[in-house]
Structure formats: structure tokens, C-alpha cells
Amino acid sequence: MAISASETKMGGLSFSAGPTYPNPANTWTSFYYNIPTISDNATLRIINLKGQAVAEFSVKKSTGQLLWDTRKITPGLYLFSLTNGKYSASGKIEIIH
């Protein structure tokens, strides 16, 4: 399954999340993100297909990588969303064990 990620353009800048690697993920995955202007409320949220949040991370840098330990996560398809109150980017990831 290939990652699906989104990007929002703001003038010449972009707000993006993804791709995740590896996807599908077994024991861990990493999220790559780009936020042109960092804000105190930038959040990466991962939800299951029932709409329940399974993980949430506060993003403190404008560009970077976040590692997620998926060993205690039930296998299946998950959605992720990176938001800062004004912009958002999203994608999906599959967890396998």
C-alpha cells in the first residue's frame, strides 16, 4: 500500500505531512513534515477508522521527522493529520505485525 499524503500551498511555501516510512509499518514508522511557520499548536494526530485518536504528538520544529513506535497498536489502516489551526495535511498508514 502506498502512502497517501497531502500538501497545502501558501504562496511559494508548502505545509505538508508525509510520506511515512516504512508503510506498511511493523514496529515503527516515521513521519516527515514541513510547516513554513511553526506555531505553538501544531499537532500530528493519528486516528483509527472509527474516528478514535490512538496517538497525538506536539510538533515543535518547522521541518523534521517524527518516529512512532507502533508495537502496541492494533494492525489495520490509520489516518493521520498534521494541523496548526490554520492549515492541515493528512494521509494514511497501514500497521501490520
Backbone torsions as a table, in degrees:
resi	resn	phi	psi	omega
1	MET	NA	128.4	178.8
2	ALA	-86.7	150.7	179.2
3	ILE	-71.8	143.9	172.8
4	SER	-114.7	121.4	-178.5
5	ALA	-133.2	158.4	-179.1
6	SER	-123.3	165.0	-177.3
7	GLU	-145.9	139.8	176.8
8	THR	-114.9	128.0	179.5
9	LYS	-90.6	136.3	177.4
10	MET	-130.6	91.5	-173.8
11	GLY	64.9	-124.6	177.4
12	GLY	-92.1	3.5	-176.6
13	LEU	-105.1	161.1	177.2
14	SER	-131.4	148.3	175.4
15	PHE	-114.0	116.2	-173.8
16	SER	-145.1	156.6	173.8
17	ALA	-134.7	134.4	178.0
18	GLY	106.7	166.8	0.3
19	PRO	-78.0	162.4	172.5
20	THR	-92.9	150.8	178.8
21	TYR	-144.7	132.1	-8.0
22	PRO	-78.6	159.3	175.3
23	ASN	-145.8	110.7	10.4
24	PRO	-69.7	153.4	-178.4
25	ALA	-105.5	144.8	178.9
26	ASN	-106.3	-64.3	-177.8
27	THR	-113.0	-19.0	179.5
28	TRP	-159.7	161.5	171.2
29	THR	-149.4	158.5	176.8
30	SER	-121.1	141.3	177.9
31	PHE	-105.9	130.9	174.8
32	TYR	-104.3	137.0	-177.1
33	TYR	-143.2	158.4	177.2
34	ASN	-140.9	121.3	178.5
35	ILE	-127.8	108.2	-176.1
36	PRO	-55.4	-39.9	178.3
37	THR	-126.0	112.5	-178.9
38	ILE	-72.9	142.6	176.1
39	SER	-130.7	162.1	-178.0
40	ASP	-65.1	-20.1	-174.8
41	ASN	-108.2	24.5	175.7
42	ALA	-73.4	127.1	-173.7
43	THR	-136.9	136.8	170.1
44	LEU	-104.5	119.3	-177.4
45	ARG	-119.9	135.6	178.4
46	ILE	-116.0	128.3	-178.2
47	ILE	-127.7	153.6	175.1
48	ASN	-85.7	178.2	-176.9
49	LEU	-73.6	-6.3	173.4
50	LYS	-88.5	-3.1	-179.7
51	GLY	87.5	9.5	-179.5
52	GLN	-90.1	131.7	177.1
53	ALA	-70.5	130.2	178.0
54	VAL	-109.7	-18.3	177.5
55	ALA	-160.2	150.6	177.8
56	GLU	-148.5	133.2	-177.3
57	PHE	-129.3	138.5	173.9
58	SER	-86.6	129.6	-177.8
59	VAL	-100.2	120.2	-174.2
60	LYS	-106.4	-14.9	-179.9
61	LYS	-112.1	156.2	-178.4
62	SER	-75.6	-31.1	178.5
63	THR	-138.3	136.6	179.1
64	GLY	175.4	-163.0	-177.1
65	GLN	-135.7	137.2	178.1
66	LEU	-122.0	127.2	178.7
67	LEU	-93.6	136.4	179.6
68	TRP	-123.3	122.1	177.2
69	ASP	-80.7	114.6	-175.0
70	THR	-103.6	10.3	-175.5
71	ARG	-62.2	-29.7	-178.8
72	LYS	-99.5	11.0	-178.7
73	ILE	-96.2	134.4	177.6
74	THR	-63.7	133.5	178.3
75	PRO	-56.7	145.2	178.8
76	GLY	152.5	-172.0	-179.5
77	LEU	-95.2	136.2	-179.2
78	TYR	-130.7	154.6	176.2
79	LEU	-111.6	146.0	174.7
80	PHE	-128.7	151.7	-178.7
81	SER	-140.9	129.9	174.3
82	LEU	-108.4	120.8	-177.8
83	THR	-134.1	152.5	173.7
84	ASN	-130.8	20.1	179.4
85	GLY	94.9	-31.6	-179.5
86	LYS	-111.7	-37.6	-177.6
87	TYR	-125.3	158.6	175.8
88	SER	-147.5	155.5	175.3
89	ALA	-141.9	147.1	-175.0
90	SER	-144.3	169.5	178.7
91	GLY	-170.5	-171.1	179.7
92	LYS	-134.8	156.0	179.7
93	ILE	-144.9	145.1	177.3
94	GLU	-108.4	131.9	176.7
95	ILE	-105.1	128.9	176.6
96	ILE	-127.9	155.7	175.7
97	HIS	-136.6	NA	NA
